[in-house]
Amino acid sequence: MIDIWEKTLDWKPSLEQQELFQCLYKLIVEGNRQLNLTRITDPEDFWEKHLWDSLRGIKFLISGEGIDTRKNQIIDLGTGAGFPGIPVAIVVKNSTVNLVDSTKKKINFIDSILPVLNLNNTFATTCRAEEIGRDSHHRETYDIALIRAVASASACAEYTLPLLKLGGLAVIYRGNLTDQEINNMENAVEQLGGVIESIEQFNTPISNSDRHCLYLRKVANTPAKFPRSVGVPAQRPLSGIRS
């Protein structure tokens, strides 16, 4: 897949990174025999839908002249079996990555594989997104917040923006994205102290599936009332109506 990495991301993994990706795949397949971690276990699907997709969202950190050397604090909300956070941690090793999920068995699995992957820059936390967003140890602490396929775009904004420092960036991974979702997102992001910096549409390199990445910049402090209580952002996403 080296040619595809270079063509699509203007980057290619080192031999060490390739070996870690292979090790991660084996660990996921083995863990999947006991835990329901992911439906994606075919090698080619795993490469495209987990590895490539994870790193496409942070193309701005790894392409062009090389990997960004700043020591970013990164949080991955709803990480599941460790995506996109673990591939990001493998590639951007100068940064610290917090992998967050509300399912304890998935976090236990991640805790068991991080030493095998020698990811000393990475740790895992069992918590709901709404709860960690109100925790003073985490709120307005991170440079980058990643979130993939866990809720509506507006809810994802409410989960991520409270965790970012001023100037921080939220990366929301989406499949399809409608004009209505974008309109709702614009209103929600403004209430949360952010702006939509860019929206990138692209297709995956093998299956040609539709993908979007939304990049939200934190430009003002998020009001203390956000994120709202557990379950509310998903059930009543912010839109044009202020509350």
C-alpha positions as CSV (number, residue, x, y, z in Angstrom):
1,M,0.0,0.0,0.0
2,I,3.0,2.3,0.0
3,D,2.1,3.8,-3.4
4,I,-1.4,4.6,-2.1
5,W,-0.1,6.2,1.1
6,E,2.2,8.5,-1.0
7,K,-0.4,9.3,-3.6
8,T,-3.3,10.1,-1.2
9,L,-1.5,11.5,1.9
10,D,1.8,12.8,0.5
11,W,3.4,10.6,3.1
12,K,4.5,7.0,3.7
13,P,5.0,4.9,6.8
14,S,8.4,4.0,8.0
15,L,9.3,0.3,8.3
16,E,8.8,0.5,12.0
17,Q,5.3,2.0,11.5
18,Q,4.4,-0.6,9.0
19,E,5.4,-3.3,11.5
20,L,3.3,-1.6,14.2
21,F,0.3,-1.4,11.9
22,Q,0.7,-5.2,11.2
23,C,1.0,-5.9,15.0
24,L,-2.1,-3.8,15.7
25,Y,-4.1,-5.7,13.0
26,K,-3.1,-9.1,14.6
27,L,-4.0,-7.8,18.1
28,I,-7.4,-6.6,16.9
29,V,-8.2,-9.9,15.1
30,E,-7.2,-11.8,18.2
31,G,-9.1,-9.6,20.6
32,N,-12.2,-9.8,18.3
33,R,-12.5,-13.5,19.1
34,Q,-13.5,-12.7,22.6
35,L,-14.8,-9.1,22.3
36,N,-17.0,-7.4,19.8
37,L,-14.4,-4.8,18.9
38,T,-15.0,-4.2,15.2
39,R,-16.7,-5.8,12.2
40,I,-13.8,-4.8,10.0
41,T,-11.3,-7.7,10.1
42,D,-10.5,-8.3,6.4
43,P,-6.9,-7.1,5.8
44,E,-7.7,-4.8,3.0
45,D,-10.8,-3.4,4.7
46,F,-8.8,-2.9,7.9
47,W,-6.1,-1.0,6.0
48,E,-8.6,1.3,4.3
49,K,-11.4,1.8,6.9
50,H,-9.2,1.9,10.0
51,L,-5.6,2.8,9.1
52,W,-6.0,5.0,6.1
53,D,-9.2,6.6,7.2
54,S,-7.8,7.4,10.7
55,L,-4.7,9.1,9.2
56,R,-6.6,10.9,6.4
57,G,-8.2,13.0,9.1
58,I,-4.8,14.3,10.3
59,K,-3.3,14.7,6.9
60,F,-2.4,18.3,7.9
61,L,0.0,16.8,10.6
62,I,1.9,14.3,8.4
63,S,1.9,15.4,4.8
64,G,4.2,17.7,2.8
65,E,7.5,18.4,4.5
66,G,7.0,15.8,7.2
67,I,5.4,15.0,10.5
68,D,4.5,18.0,12.7
69,T,7.0,18.0,15.6
70,R,4.9,20.0,18.0
71,K,4.0,18.2,21.2
72,N,0.2,18.2,20.7
73,Q,-2.2,17.0,23.4
74,I,-4.7,14.9,21.5
75,I,-8.0,13.3,22.6
76,D,-10.0,10.7,20.7
77,L,-13.6,10.5,21.8
78,G,-15.6,7.3,21.3
79,T,-12.4,5.5,20.3
80,G,-13.9,2.0,20.4
81,A,-11.1,-0.4,19.6
82,G,-8.7,2.5,19.3
83,F,-9.5,4.3,16.1
84,P,-8.5,6.8,15.0
85,G,-6.4,7.4,18.1
86,I,-4.0,4.4,18.0
87,P,-2.9,4.9,14.3
88,V,-2.5,8.6,15.1
89,A,-0.3,7.8,18.1
90,I,1.9,5.4,16.1
91,V,2.6,8.1,13.5
92,V,2.7,11.3,15.6
93,K,4.8,9.9,18.4
94,N,5.8,13.3,19.8
95,S,2.2,14.0,20.9
96,T,0.2,12.6,23.8
97,V,-3.0,10.8,23.0
98,N,-5.9,10.1,25.3
99,L,-8.2,7.3,24.1
100,V,-11.7,7.8,25.6
101,D,-14.6,5.4,25.5
102,S,-17.6,4.7,27.8
103,T,-17.3,0.9,27.3
104,K,-15.0,-0.5,30.0
105,K,-14.2,-3.8,28.2
106,K,-12.9,-1.8,25.2
107,I,-10.7,0.4,27.4
108,N,-9.4,-2.8,29.1
109,F,-8.5,-4.2,25.7
110,I,-6.7,-1.0,24.7
111,D,-4.8,-1.0,28.0
112,S,-3.6,-4.5,27.3
113,I,-2.3,-3.7,23.8
114,L,-0.6,-0.3,24.3
115,P,2.5,-1.9,26.0
116,V,2.8,-4.4,23.1
117,L,2.8,-1.6,20.6
118,N,5.2,0.3,22.8
119,L,3.0,3.4,22.8
120,N,4.3,5.3,25.8
121,N,2.7,8.5,24.5
122,T,-0.8,7.0,24.8
123,F,-3.3,6.2,27.6
124,A,-6.9,5.2,27.8
125,T,-9.8,6.6,29.9
126,T,-13.3,5.1,30.6
127,C,-15.7,8.0,30.5
128,R,-18.7,9.5,28.7
129,A,-17.9,12.4,26.4
130,E,-20.3,14.7,28.2
131,E,-18.6,13.9,31.6
132,I,-15.0,14.4,30.5
133,G,-16.0,17.7,28.8
134,R,-17.0,19.0,32.2
135,D,-14.0,17.6,34.1
136,S,-11.6,20.4,35.0
137,H,-8.6,18.1,34.4
138,H,-9.6,17.8,30.8
139,R,-11.7,20.8,29.8
140,E,-9.9,23.3,27.6
141,T,-6.7,21.1,27.8
142,Y,-6.3,19.6,24.4
143,D,-4.8,20.9,21.1
144,I,-6.6,18.4,18.9
145,A,-9.9,16.5,19.5
146,L,-10.8,13.6,17.2
147,I,-14.2,12.0,16.9
148,R,-15.5,9.5,14.4
149,A,-18.9,8.1,13.7
150,V,-20.5,8.5,17.1
151,A,-23.3,11.0,16.7
152,S,-24.7,13.8,14.6
153,A,-22.2,16.5,13.5
154,S,-23.7,19.0,15.9
155,A,-23.4,16.6,18.8
156,C,-19.8,15.9,17.9
157,A,-19.1,19.6,18.0
158,E,-20.6,19.8,21.5
159,Y,-18.5,16.8,22.7
160,T,-15.2,18.2,21.3
161,L,-15.1,22.0,21.5
162,P,-15.3,22.2,25.4
163,L,-12.1,20.0,25.6
164,L,-10.0,22.3,23.4
165,K,-7.7,25.1,24.3
166,L,-8.2,28.4,22.5
167,G,-6.9,27.9,19.0
168,G,-7.4,24.1,19.3
169,L,-8.8,22.0,16.4
170,A,-11.6,19.5,16.4
171,V,-11.6,16.9,13.6
172,I,-14.9,15.3,13.0
173,Y,-14.9,12.2,10.7
174,R,-18.1,11.6,8.7
175,G,-19.4,9.5,5.9
176,N,-22.2,11.3,4.1
177,L,-22.9,15.0,5.0
178,T,-26.0,16.9,4.0
179,D,-26.5,20.7,3.5
180,Q,-28.9,20.6,6.4
181,E,-26.3,19.1,8.7
182,I,-23.8,21.8,7.7
183,N,-26.3,24.5,8.4
184,N,-27.1,23.1,11.8
185,M,-23.4,22.6,12.5
186,E,-22.7,26.3,11.7
187,N,-25.2,27.5,14.3
188,A,-24.1,24.9,16.9
189,V,-20.4,25.7,16.5
190,E,-21.0,29.4,17.0
191,Q,-22.8,28.7,20.3
192,L,-19.8,26.5,21.4
193,G,-17.1,29.1,20.8
194,G,-15.9,27.7,17.5
195,V,-15.9,28.3,13.8
196,I,-15.9,25.9,10.9
197,E,-12.4,26.2,9.5
198,S,-12.9,23.8,6.6
199,I,-14.9,20.8,5.3
200,E,-13.0,18.3,3.1
201,Q,-14.8,15.8,0.9
202,F,-12.9,12.8,-0.5
203,N,-13.2,9.2,-1.4
204,T,-11.5,6.2,0.1
205,P,-8.8,4.8,-2.2
206,I,-10.0,1.2,-2.6
207,S,-13.8,1.1,-2.2
208,N,-14.3,4.7,-3.4
209,S,-16.6,5.4,-0.4
210,D,-17.7,8.9,0.3
211,R,-16.0,10.6,3.3
212,H,-15.9,14.0,4.9
213,C,-13.7,15.6,7.5
214,L,-14.9,18.7,9.3
215,Y,-12.3,20.9,11.0
216,L,-13.6,23.2,13.8
217,R,-11.3,25.9,15.3
218,K,-11.9,27.0,18.9
219,V,-11.9,30.8,18.9
220,A,-13.7,31.6,22.2
221,N,-14.3,30.0,25.5
222,T,-17.1,27.5,25.5
223,P,-20.0,28.5,27.8
224,A,-20.0,26.5,31.1
225,K,-23.4,24.9,30.3
226,F,-21.8,22.9,27.5
227,P,-21.6,20.0,27.1
228,R,-25.1,19.3,28.3
229,S,-26.1,16.3,30.5
230,V,-25.4,12.7,29.4
231,G,-27.5,11.8,26.4
232,V,-28.9,15.3,25.7
233,P,-26.4,16.3,22.9
234,A,-27.3,13.2,20.9
235,Q,-31.1,13.4,21.6
236,R,-31.4,17.1,21.1
237,P,-28.5,18.4,18.9
238,L,-27.9,22.1,18.9
239,S,-29.2,23.9,15.8
240,G,-30.3,27.5,15.2
241,I,-32.4,27.7,18.4
242,R,-30.4,28.9,21.3
243,S,-31.2,27.5,24.7
